[in-house]
Amino acid sequence: MSTVLVIAKAPVAGRVKTRLTTRFTPQQAADLARAALEDTLAAVLAAPARRRVLVLDGEPGPWVPPGIEVVPQCTGGLDVRLAAAFALAAGPALLIGMDTPQVAPGLLALGLDFTEADAWFGPADDGGFWALGLAAPDPALLLGVPMSAAHTGEVQRQRLTGAGLTVRDLPELCDVDTPDDAQRVAAAAPGTRFAALHAGLCAVTR
């Protein structure tokens, strides 16, 4: 039974996307985070998974659509929380974050196809990764990987190949962390909630 796992923070002002506040207010940054999460969950709902789980830091709100199971994140470093998320899956799983509202259902479908791969790796252009798919989830593949560093993606991918897994790569995407990232992602995905909100906020903050 294939599972899509989304690891995310509840879009609460002052707790999410704080690096956006060099351009936007904390509430506007939280609103952008909510739009990104809503776009992400919409893509997840349209993906060919049997189970869809939001692994959430915080309380769920009306932005969680029907069909999405919500599970609280555990405590610990990001590597521990990602490993614990994979432990929720009873079969093949693809894990993504809330930072890529440009993600499309077809891309998620690709990352759920383990016909010729043991793992799927989605690199982010900041040196991290936006997606990780495992045919046989093993939390040990993530524990100890240094997170939020320029070499995170490289170390994580080496961990997979070092375990003897056949790894295939998904396209590189840009995570929304900074105002420049937000501009790039909004331009790349003009039909998203994120892009519409971003355009509106930029129109009033010039």
Secondary structure, DSSP 4 states (H G I P E B T S, - for coil): --EEEEEEE---TTTS-GGGGGTS-HHHHHHHHHHHHHHHHHHHHHSS-SEEEEEEES---TTS-TT-EEEEPPSS-HHHHHHHHHTT-SS-EEEE-SS-TT--HHHHHHHT--SS-SEEEEEBTTSSEEEEEESS--GGGTTTPPPSSTTHHHHHHHHHHHTT--EEEPPPB----SHHHHHHHHHH-TTSHHHHHHHHHHHHH-
